[in-house]
Amino acid sequence: MRRLLSSEFLRFRSRRLIVVLLGASLGGSGLGAVIAAWQSTPPTEAVLAAAQAEADEQFRLCMNDFSGEDVEGSLEAFCRENVGNATSYMPSHLALVELPQILEGISSLTSILGLVIGASFVAASWQTGTISTIFTWEPRRLRWFASRILVLLIGVFVMAALIVAFLSGGLALAAMLRGSTAGVDGAWGADVLSTWLRVALAASVSGVIGGAVAAVGRHTSAALGVVFVWTAVIEGLVRGLRPWWTPWLLGDNLVSFLGWQRMEVQFGPFESYTITPGRAVFVIIGYATLTLALGFTFVRVRDVQ
């Protein structure tokens, strides 16, 4: 098993597509940080003081105007998060305190990256015809496929984590030089770390789903096409025609998981359903498990040609 894993890790590391995508992602992250720093307006002490005064005033009004009955959690936390943040009242600038939201915003790109890598990594052996040689050396198909999926899971996680870490470091440097670090504290650091892990995990799950679908279709484009049709077309139709099925859709549960927040899904004027982050985790695992089961089945029974 160790030799098989070593072989798959070497195959993953040697894929030209993976090297190119990683290099392009890191280059794009660095360029994005430079652009953010260039377009940022460093706030002066007077601007900071005026923004803080406005935030305090809006926070006071929020505390006086709302009863807190319809607010999830404490009223103070609600007002502080929504209207009591001084960075919301500053001119255009890069605020480091908003880094978790920025990382959530790029999660779609890292997930697409994982999907492309997963589909390509699994389908390549069929497209190049090397699958016959692999099964001659390692005749136990399920063990080979499990090894490839494990390597894919770890490899995509490391790649996504590296990209997010590189982008975070670049934005942190840009914020210190040209932006603002106001509001950065221990809670912010924990939020950044948890968001970083969730983005990397979401990319890994996307890679596994792409790899499992590619094992069924035996072609990269087929796998990408199936996933695109499901997420962009079928789930869109479900939201419009069968809105009460929305809590079981992959896209909505990924949003709840990445933001780690409850989502209210409205079915009608008086009907709604809440997607919790914990429930979203189980739904996402369910999608990955189902596609993996299909992938294992097709790898086991299908001819290699």
N, C-alpha and C positions, 0 to 999 in steps of 0.2 A: 504493500500500500504506500509505503514511503517513496519507493521509486516512481510509482504512478503519480503521486502528488508532485514530486520534483519535476517530472516530465511535463505535467500540465502547467506548473508555475513557469517553467522555462518557455513553454509554448505561448503563454499569456504575455510574458515580458517581451518576447521576440516579435509579437504581432506589430507590423508597421503601422496599422491603423491606430492601435492603442498609443504608440509613441507619438504619432502625429497629433492625435486628439488631446493628449496630455500637454504636449508642448504648446498647442494652440490655445488651450484653456488657460494655462499659466500666463502666456503672453497676453491674452485678452484681459485677464485679471489685473496684470500690471498696467496695461494701457488704461483700463477703467479707473484704477486708482489715480493715475496721472491726470486724466480728464477731470475727475472729481475734485482733485486739488486745484487744478487750473481754474475751474469755474466757481470755486468756493470763495466767499467773501469773509475774511477773518473778522469776527465781531470785536469792536472796541469795548472798553470798560463801560462807556456810556450806553452802548447798545445792549450789553448784557444786563445792566441795571434796569433799563427801560423794559426789556423783555421779562425780567423777573417780576417787576412791579405789575405788569399786565397779567402775568400768569397768576400772581397772588390775588388780584382783583377778580379774575374769572373764577378762580377756585372758591373765593368767598361767595360769589353770586350763585355758583352751583350748589354749594352747601345750603344756602338759604332758600333756593327755588325748588329743590327736589325733596320729596319726603323719604326717598330711598326704598319704597315698597317694591318697585319694579326693577330694582338694581340688584344684579348678582354680586354677592359679597358686600363689603362695607361701602357706605356712601362716600366716605373719605377717599378710599382707594379708587373708586369710580371717577370722582371729580379730579383727583390728582392725575390719573392716567389720561383722561380725555381733554381737560381744559387747563390743568395746572402745570403743564410742562413748558418751561421757559423757552425751549428750543423752537416751539411752534410759533413764537412771536418774533423771531429774529429774521433778518434778511437772508437771502440765499447763501447758504453756507453748508459745509459738511459737518454734521453733528455725529460724533462717535457713538453717542447714546442710542442712535437709531440703527446701529449695526445689526442687531438681531432681525429687524424688519428687512434690512437689505439682504441678509443671508436667506431669509424665507423667499424673497423675490427671485433669487437666482436658483432656487431649488428645482424649478421646472427645467432649467438648462442642464443641471447636473443629472436630473432624472432621465432626460432625453439622451444625454451622454452615456449613462449606464445602460439604457435600452439598446442603443446602437452597438455598444461594445458586447453586450450579452448576446445579441442576435448574431453578430459577426463571429464571435469567438466559438460559438457552438456550431453554426452552420458551415463554417469554413472547411471543416473536415469532409463534409459531404460535397461541397462545391469543388474542392480541389481533388477529390477522389482518394484522399489519404485515410479515410475511415476504414477501408479494407485492411490496410497495413496496421492500423491501430488495433483492430479486433483480432488480428493474427498474433500480435504481441500480448494483448490483454483481452482474452476471449470473454471475460465476464463483463457483459455490456453494462449492467446496472452499476457495478462498481466503478467502471470507467466514467459513466455519466455522472454519478454522485461526486466523483473526484473533480470533474470539470466544473460542475456547479459550485462546489465548495471553493475552488480556486477563483472562479468568477465572482462569487460573493465577497471574498476577502479582497481580491484585486480591485474591484470597483469601489469598495468601501475606502480602501487606502487612497485611491486616486481622487475620489470626491473629497475626502478629508484633507488631502494635500492642497487641492484647489481652493477649498474654503479657507484653510489656514493661510494660504498665500494671499488671497484677496483680503482677508481680515487684517493681516499684517500691513499690507499696502494702504488700506483705508485708515488704519490706526495712525500710521506715519503721516498720511495726508492730513488727517484731522488735527494732529499735533502741530503741523507746520502751517496749515492754511484754514483750519476749521475750528471746532470747539470740542472740548472734552468735558463740558459741564454735564453733570448727572451721572458720570461714570463712577460706580461703586462696586461693592462686593456682589450685590444682587444682580447688577448688570453683567458681571463676569460669569456668574452661574447661568444667566439667561443665554449669553453668547455660547458658552460651552454646550449647553443642552440643545440649542438650535443647530450648532455645528454637527453634533452627533445625529440629530434627526435628519438633517439634510443628507448626510453620508449614508444613513440607513435607508432612506427613501431611494437614493440612487442605486444602492445594492439590490433592493427589492425589484426595482425596474430592470436591472440587469438580469436577475434570475428569471423574471417573467419573460423578458426578451429571449433569453437562452432556451427556456422551456418551450416557447412557441416555435422557435427556430428548429428545435428537435422534431417538432411535428411537421413543419413545412419544409425542412432541410434547405432553406434558402433565406438569406438575410433580408432581402426585400419583401419576401412573403411575410416574415415575422413582423417587420416594421409596419407593413400594410395592415395586417390584422389588428395590431395594437392601436394604430392610428384610427382605424374605422371604429373600433370599440370605444375608445375614449372621446373622439371628436364627433362621431355620428350617432352611434347607438345610445351612448349615455346622454347625449343631447336630446334625442328623441324621447328617451325615458323621462327626462325632467319635464318635457313639455306635455307628454301624453299620459304618463303614469307617475305623477309627482310623489305618490306615496311609496314608490320604490326607491326614491332618491337616497335614503339612508343606507342602502346597500350598494351604492355605486362607488367605484374605486376612487374617482376623482374627488368627490366630496369628502370621503374619509381621509384621503391624503392631505387635503387642506386642513382638516381638523387636527390631524397628527402633526403636521409641520408647524402649525401655529400653536399647538398644544392648548387648544381652547374649545369650548363648547360651541356648536353651530346649531342655530335654530332653522329648521327646514319647514317652510310654510306650505301646507297642503291645500288650504282653503281659507276663507275668512276667519274661521274659528278653530281650525285644526292645524297642528304643528307637531314636529318631532325634533328632539334634541339629539345631535350626534356628539357624544363625549369622546375625548381623546383615547380613553381606555377601550371603548367599544371600537373606535377606528383602528386600533392596533389589531384586534382580532379579525376585523373584516379584511384588512390588508394581508394578514397572514393567511386568511382563507383563500384569497385570490392567488397568492403565491403557491399555496399547497395544491390547489386545483390544477393550475397550469403545470406544476411539477409532476403531478400524477399523470397527466396527459403525456408529458414529455417522456417520462419513464416508460409508459406503456408503449409508445411508438418506437422508442429505441429498442425495446425488448423484442417486439414482434415483427418489425419491418425489416425487409431485406436491405443490405448495405448498398446495393447498386441503385 
